[in-house]
Amino acid sequence: MPFHFDAGTPQNQHACVSRREQDWIVYTCPLCPGYERRMHLSTGEIKTRPGADPYILHTGVFVPTGLEHVGSLPN
């Protein structure tokens, strides 16, 4: 199941890179050094470390390994 977050409108929006670290999904922004958003899979807890510009909005998608092409399969 993909995990997605979207924080705002397309203006001033950056796409984050995601990875899994144990029970956490970690999103980082390649354009904002220091920005990190963590989502705990079991508890739903969210932790965010803001980047330098608080007005940049971030979006990201995490797709678990092995499900990258599920949406592209024929019905």
Summary of the structure (lengths in Angstrom):
residues: 75
radius of gyration: 13.3
end to end distance: 17.6
largest distance: 44.3
contacts: 161
relative contact order: 0.32
helix: 4%
strand: 43%
